[in-house]
């Protein structure tokens, strides 16, 4: 009888953990150099790749809209009946967006208020 318990991928977990710890240590030990490197990367990406990223996103959106409205938009993935209705999916996406926004801005609200008290 086979067990339903999946084995952990120890090499993958170990390599990921070592990489995360290495990066965290480097960022903690060299904060000024880390900030300079982050600013250089940000400047390069925004000045050099900014327009290309926007064009790629626009093309991807066009492709998605084309696929949704073409004959390929009605292809069913799987043979089962959907577990949730379209309206339920819509409300789930809305609730997920509201929940993630609440967490994000809820954590940032205190520091923003404190920053503007000066």
ZIBEL-V757083 format. One record per helix or strand of 2 or more residues. SS is the DSSP state (helix for helix, strand for strand). FROM is the first residue (numbers start at 1). LEN is the number of residues. Records with the same first field share a line. If there is no record, write none. Layout:
SS = FROM-LEN ; FROM-LEN
//
This chain:
helix = 10-20 ; 31-18 ; 50-20 ; 71-4 ; 86-31
//
